[in-house]
């Protein structure tokens, strides 16, 4: 006897399992099964495909009229931070740029102060609340970055909180050390601070899977970023990079040269960088909610990357200053509208390719996979990015057990 059967599924979404990210035209390939069935036993998928009466189970969910998919993966978040920055909205309305706000002591530096001031327990409670919101919206895989401590004590504090959350909720989480996220006010120089973060790498290795750096005008140069990434790899880290968010410095090219697992943002990436994606498995993690929130006209050139047979993923970039949403469904909608992605491309970008961007064995619900599943209150898979700004997740199932049930009745 199996544990669970989900039957009468209107559309069952089955992204393809691969040993590398989906690239170029592959991203538009998605198996969508009408009248599907999923069978679960001992937390794993036993069967997923067209309707069958072959199996019995202790629990049966009638999914008539719904969509069923793998749980979503948010491959770029700054989940753990102190404070908030709603006061900056008025500065943005006055036309102040991201870098201008940063230079005046706002932006990242104001969040650094709030993160340093908050206790670890209060930081845990704050991040826990935000993580639970993600789960309620269908996300069971999360990358969580540090980067708001900018010193040993507080970077470790953020990473400990991130690890505690993963342990408490048993989630597929990856933790990223982003010590060189900005240069703190007390630093003697960029070089001195970067060396301090490099010296910290062996100690944070206990808590982090990846090392990341913000390669951008006013922060760290391409050469400084290269030096950091190479030192991180010597310690045993896989590397990531915040690249080409504002200016085309060549961060994407650097990521590919250094075999980074992902390069993120890429709004200003050059034609040369996009062309290099063809021969690389580095995943371009695009963050359209950030461009939307910053009220910019130019979005990352997703279509150009795909035309060059690149691999892309979509994430929220949840953070307190430039993308204040932990709703990946909203990022999916913006990706469809502004990055000109098809529904199939969007779904693959938040499942299998998002998993590859953070080195997770996740994003599919094939036989033997973890039974991490979402039942969506939607008539088809195109509807979810179409009807934006609300939560379509009806049930979230982790390891074969319903952990979120958003159904309600007016009776």
C-alpha positions in Angstrom: 0.0 0.0 0.0 1.4 3.4 -1.0 1.1 6.5 1.1 -0.5 9.0 -1.3 -2.2 9.2 -4.7 -2.9 12.5 -6.4 -5.4 11.8 -9.2 -7.6 13.5 -11.8 -4.9 16.1 -12.3 -6.0 18.4 -15.1 -2.3 19.2 -16.0 0.7 17.4 -14.6 3.9 19.3 -15.2 7.0 17.1 -15.7 10.3 19.0 -16.3 13.0 16.8 -17.7 15.8 15.3 -15.6 19.2 16.1 -16.9 22.8 16.1 -15.6 23.2 19.7 -16.7 20.9 22.8 -17.0 18.5 23.0 -20.0 20.1 25.3 -22.6 18.7 27.4 -25.5 15.6 25.8 -27.1 15.6 23.0 -24.5 14.1 25.4 -22.0 10.9 25.5 -24.0 10.5 21.7 -23.8 8.1 20.6 -21.0 6.0 17.5 -20.7 2.5 18.5 -19.7 0.3 15.5 -19.1 -3.5 15.8 -19.1 -5.5 13.7 -16.7 -2.4 12.8 -14.7 -1.7 10.8 -11.6 1.1 10.9 -9.1 1.8 8.1 -6.6 4.0 8.6 -3.5 5.4 6.1 -1.0 7.9 6.7 1.8 8.4 10.3 0.7 9.4 9.4 -2.9 7.7 9.4 -6.3 6.6 5.9 -7.3 4.8 7.0 -10.5 4.0 10.2 -12.3 2.2 10.2 -15.6 -1.1 9.6 -17.4 -4.1 8.4 -15.3 -3.8 4.9 -14.0 -5.8 2.7 -11.6 -2.9 0.4 -11.0 -2.0 1.8 -7.5 -3.7 1.9 -4.1 -2.8 4.3 -1.3 -3.9 5.2 2.2 -4.5 8.9 1.2 -6.1 10.0 -2.1 -6.2 13.6 -3.2 -8.7 14.4 -5.9 -7.0 17.1 -7.9 -9.8 17.7 -10.4 -9.4 21.0 -12.2 -5.9 21.8 -10.9 -2.3 21.8 -12.0 0.4 19.7 -10.3 4.1 20.5 -10.5 7.4 20.0 -8.7 7.9 22.4 -5.9 9.6 25.7 -6.9 13.2 26.6 -6.2 14.2 30.2 -5.5 17.9 30.2 -6.6 18.8 33.7 -5.4 17.6 35.2 -2.1 19.1 37.4 0.6 16.8 35.8 3.2 18.5 36.7 6.4 18.8 40.4 7.2 17.9 42.9 9.8 15.5 45.9 9.5 13.8 47.2 6.4 14.2 50.1 4.0 10.7 51.4 3.1 12.0 55.0 3.6 14.1 54.6 0.5 11.0 54.5 -1.7 10.7 58.3 -1.4 14.3 58.7 -2.4 13.7 56.5 -5.5 10.7 58.7 -6.4 13.0 61.7 -6.3 15.2 60.0 -8.9 18.0 58.9 -6.6 19.9 55.9 -8.2 20.8 52.7 -6.3 24.5 53.8 -6.2 23.6 57.3 -5.0 21.6 55.9 -2.1 24.5 53.6 -1.3 27.0 56.4 -1.4 24.9 58.5 1.1 25.0 55.7 3.7 21.8 54.1 2.7 21.2 51.0 0.7 23.2 48.0 1.8 25.0 49.9 4.5 21.8 50.7 6.4 20.9 47.0 6.3 24.4 46.2 7.5 23.8 48.3 10.6 20.4 46.8 11.2 21.8 43.3 10.8 24.7 44.0 13.1 22.4 45.4 15.8 19.8 42.6 15.8 20.3 39.6 18.1 20.7 36.2 16.5 17.4 34.9 17.9 15.5 37.9 16.6 17.2 37.5 13.2 16.2 33.9 13.2 12.5 34.7 13.9 12.5 37.4 11.2 14.0 35.1 8.5 11.8 32.2 9.6 8.7 34.3 8.9 9.9 35.2 5.4 10.9 31.6 4.7 7.5 30.3 5.7 5.9 32.8 3.3 8.1 31.3 0.5 6.9 27.8 1.5 3.3 28.9 1.4 3.9 30.1 -2.1 5.2 26.7 -3.3 8.9 27.0 -2.7 10.8 24.1 -1.1 14.3 24.8 -2.4 16.0 28.1 -1.4 19.5 29.7 -1.7 20.2 32.0 1.2 23.0 34.5 1.0 24.9 36.3 3.8 26.4 39.7 2.9 24.8 42.1 5.4 27.3 41.6 8.2 30.5 42.6 6.4 32.5 41.4 9.3 33.4 38.0 10.8 30.9 38.0 13.7 27.8 39.1 11.7 28.5 37.1 8.5 28.8 34.0 10.6 25.6 35.1 12.5 23.7 35.2 9.2 25.0 31.9 8.0 24.2 30.2 11.3 20.6 31.4 11.1 20.4 30.1 7.5 21.6 26.7 8.6 19.3 26.6 11.6 16.3 27.3 9.3 17.3 24.5 6.9 17.7 22.1 9.9 14.4 23.1 11.5 12.3 22.7 8.4 14.3 20.0 6.6 14.4 22.0 3.4 16.6 21.8 0.4 18.6 24.9 1.2 22.0 26.2 0.0 23.9 28.8 1.9 26.1 31.3 0.2 28.9 33.4 1.8 28.6 36.9 0.2 31.0 38.7 2.5 32.2 41.0 -0.3 28.7 42.4 -0.9 29.8 46.0 -0.2 32.6 47.8 1.5 31.8 48.8 5.1 32.4 52.3 6.2 35.2 51.3 8.7 37.3 49.6 6.0 40.7 51.1 5.2 40.3 50.3 1.5 38.6 47.9 -0.9 41.7 45.8 -1.0 42.0 45.6 2.8 38.4 44.6 3.2 38.5 42.0 0.4 41.6 40.4 2.0 39.7 40.2 5.3 36.9 38.4 3.5 39.4 36.0 1.8 41.0 35.2 5.2 37.5 34.4 6.5 36.8 31.8 3.8 38.2 28.7 5.6 36.1 29.5 8.7 32.8 30.1 6.9 33.3 26.9 4.8 31.6 25.0 7.7 28.4 27.0 7.1 28.4 27.8 3.4 28.2 25.9 0.1 29.1 28.8 -2.2 31.2 32.0 -2.2 29.8 35.0 -4.0 31.0 38.6 -4.7 29.3 41.8 -6.0 31.3 42.8 -9.1 30.0 46.2 -9.9 31.0 49.9 -10.3 31.7 51.3 -6.9 32.0 47.9 -5.3 34.5 45.3 -6.6 36.2 45.2 -10.0 36.6 42.3 -12.3 40.1 41.7 -11.3 39.3 41.9 -7.6 36.4 39.5 -8.2 38.6 37.1 -10.1 41.2 37.1 -7.2 38.4 36.4 -4.7 36.8 33.6 -6.7 40.2 31.9 -7.3 41.0 32.0 -3.6 37.5 30.7 -2.7 38.0 27.8 -5.1 41.3 27.0 -3.4 39.4 26.6 -0.1 36.9 24.2 -1.8 34.0 26.6 -2.6 31.9 26.5 -5.7 31.6 30.1 -6.8 28.9 32.6 -7.8 28.9 36.2 -8.8 26.6 39.2 -8.8 27.5 40.5 -12.2 26.7 43.2 -14.7 23.7 44.5 -12.8 24.3 48.1 -13.6 27.3 48.4 -15.9 28.8 46.0 -18.4 32.0 45.3 -16.6 32.5 41.8 -18.0 31.2 39.9 -14.9 29.5 37.3 -17.0 32.7 36.6 -19.0 34.5 36.3 -15.7 31.9 33.8 -14.3 32.3 31.6 -17.4 36.1 31.8 -17.3 36.1 30.8 -13.6 33.5 28.0 -14.2 31.1 29.6 -11.7 27.9 27.6 -11.0 25.9 30.8 -11.7 26.2 34.4 -12.7 23.3 36.5 -11.4 21.5 39.7 -12.5 23.2 40.3 -15.9 21.0 43.2 -16.9 23.9 44.9 -18.6 25.9 41.9 -19.9 27.7 42.4 -23.1 27.1 40.6 -26.4 30.4 38.8 -25.9 29.4 37.5 -22.5 26.1 36.2 -23.8 27.9 34.5 -26.7 30.2 32.7 -24.3 27.2 31.0 -22.6 27.0 28.6 -25.5 30.0 26.6 -24.4 29.3 26.9 -20.6 27.0 25.3 -18.1 27.1 28.4 -15.9 23.5 29.3 -15.2 22.4 32.9 -15.8 20.1 33.6 -12.9 17.9 36.4 -14.0 16.1 38.6 -11.4 13.3 40.5 -13.2 11.5 41.5 -9.9 14.6 43.6 -9.1 14.5 45.5 -12.4 10.7 46.0 -11.8 11.2 47.3 -8.3 14.0 49.6 -9.3 11.7 51.0 -12.0 14.2 50.4 -14.8 13.3 50.1 -18.4 16.0 47.6 -19.5 15.6 44.0 -18.4 18.1 41.2 -18.7 18.3 39.9 -22.3 16.9 36.5 -21.7 16.0 35.9 -25.3 19.6 36.8 -26.4 21.0 34.4 -23.9 18.7 31.6 -25.1 19.5 32.4 -28.7 23.2 31.8 -27.7 22.2 28.4 -26.3 22.7 29.7 -22.7 21.1 28.3 -19.6 18.9 30.6 -17.6 17.0 30.4 -14.3 14.6 32.9 -12.6 14.7 33.9 -8.9 13.3 36.6 -6.7 16.5 38.2 -5.4 14.4 38.8 -2.2 16.2 41.5 -0.3 15.2 44.7 1.6 16.4 47.3 -0.9 16.0 46.3 -4.5 13.5 43.4 -4.7 11.2 43.3 -1.7 9.2 40.2 -2.6 9.6 36.6 -1.5 6.8 35.5 -3.9 8.5 33.6 -6.7 5.2 33.4 -8.5 5.4 37.2 -9.0 8.9 36.9 -10.5 7.5 34.2 -12.9 4.9 36.7 -14.1 7.4 39.5 -14.6 9.6 37.0 -16.5 6.8 36.1 -18.8 5.9 39.8 -19.5 9.3 41.5 -19.5 11.8 38.8 -20.4 9.4 37.5 -23.1 9.6 33.9 -21.8 7.1 31.3 -22.8 5.2 29.5 -20.0 7.3 26.3 -20.6 10.5 28.4 -20.3 9.3 30.0 -17.1 8.4 26.7 -15.4 11.8 25.1 -16.3 13.5 28.3 -15.1 12.1 27.9 -11.6 12.4 24.2 -11.3 15.2 22.2 -13.0 17.4 25.1 -14.0 17.0 26.8 -10.7 18.1 23.5 -9.1 21.2 23.4 -11.3 22.0 27.0 -10.3 22.4 26.0 -6.7 23.5 22.4 -7.1 20.3 20.8 -5.8 19.0 17.4 -6.9 15.5 18.8 -7.2 13.0 20.4 -9.6 11.5 17.2 -11.0 8.9 14.6 -9.9 10.0 11.5 -11.7 10.2 8.0 -10.3 12.6 7.9 -7.3 12.6 11.7 -6.8 11.6 13.4 -3.5 7.9 13.9 -3.4 8.1 17.7 -3.2 5.0 18.8 -5.0 2.6 21.7 -5.4 -1.1 21.5 -6.3 -2.0 24.7 -8.0 -5.5 26.3 -8.0 -5.3 27.0 -11.7 -6.9 25.6 -14.9 -3.6 25.2 -16.7 0.1 25.9 -16.3 -0.1 29.1 -18.4 -2.5 30.6 -16.0 -0.1 31.0 -13.1 2.2 33.5 -14.6 -0.8 35.1 -16.4 -2.8 35.9 -13.2 -0.2 37.7 -11.3 0.2 39.0 -7.7 -1.7 36.3 -5.8 -0.8 33.0 -4.4 -2.1 30.1 -6.6 -0.6 27.3 -4.4 -3.4 25.2 -3.1 -1.4 22.5 -1.4 2.3 22.2 -0.8 3.6 18.6 -0.3 7.0 18.0 1.2 8.4 14.5 1.2 4.9 13.1 0.5 3.2 15.0 3.3 0.9 18.0 3.0 2.5 20.8 4.9 0.5 23.7 3.5 -3.2 23.6 2.7 -4.6 26.9 1.4 -8.1 25.6 0.6 -10.9 27.3 2.4 -14.7 27.1 2.4 -17.3 29.7 3.0 -19.8 27.1 4.3 
